[in-house]
Amino acid sequence: MPANKRPRRLNYAVNKKWPKTWWKVGKAVSHYKKLQERIGFEWETKWLMNAVKIVSVKLKKYQINLNKI
């Protein structure tokens, strides 16, 4: 990829599939909240920490601030 073009393929879900994007964002936010509840109940297991890492990457992709959730 040339250096002067931004990687549009990384933002396909946000740029092109706008009707589904809000569904994806809502699911990611609800998943993050459920994981936070489970961490409070089950403590920090390796599986939960990996799941939180994956969801936080999705939320960062959708430009959602984790502090305001």
N, C-alpha and C positions, 0 to 999 in steps of 0.2 A: 504494500500500500504506500503510495507517495506520502511524503511528510507533510504536505500542505493540505491534506484532506482529513477531516475528522472521521473516526470510525462509526459510521452510521449503523453498521450491522449490529453493534453492541446494544443499540437503543431501539431495536426493531419493535419490541413489544410496547415501548412507550410512544414511539413516533408513528407507527403504522397501524397498530391494532388498538386504537384508542377506546372502542367500546369494551373490549376485554380488559384493558389496563386497569380500569377502576375495580373490576372484579378481582384481578390479581393483587392489587394493592390492598384491598379489603381483606382478602384471605391471608396475605402476608402479615398484616397488622394483627389480625385475630390469632394467627399462629404464634406470633411473638408474645402476645399477652398470655396465651395458654402455657407457653414454655416458661414464662416468668412465674406463673402460679405453680407450675410443677417444680421449679427450682426451689421455691419457698417451702414446698411440701416434702420433696424427695432429696433436697440438697443438690449440690453440683456434681452430677455424674458426668462421665466422659461423653456419653451419648447425648445428654442434654446440652452440654457445652458445644458439641459439634453442630447440633441442630440450631442453636442460637447463632452460631457463627454463620451458618448458611442463610438463615432468615435475615440477619443483619446486613449481609451482602446484598440481598434482594431489596431491602428497604433503602440501602444506600444507592442502589441503582435507580430506584424510583424517587430519589431525593426526599425521603421522609426522615425527619429528625427524630432520633430515638428518645431524646429527652422530653419530647412533647406528647409521647404516646401514653 
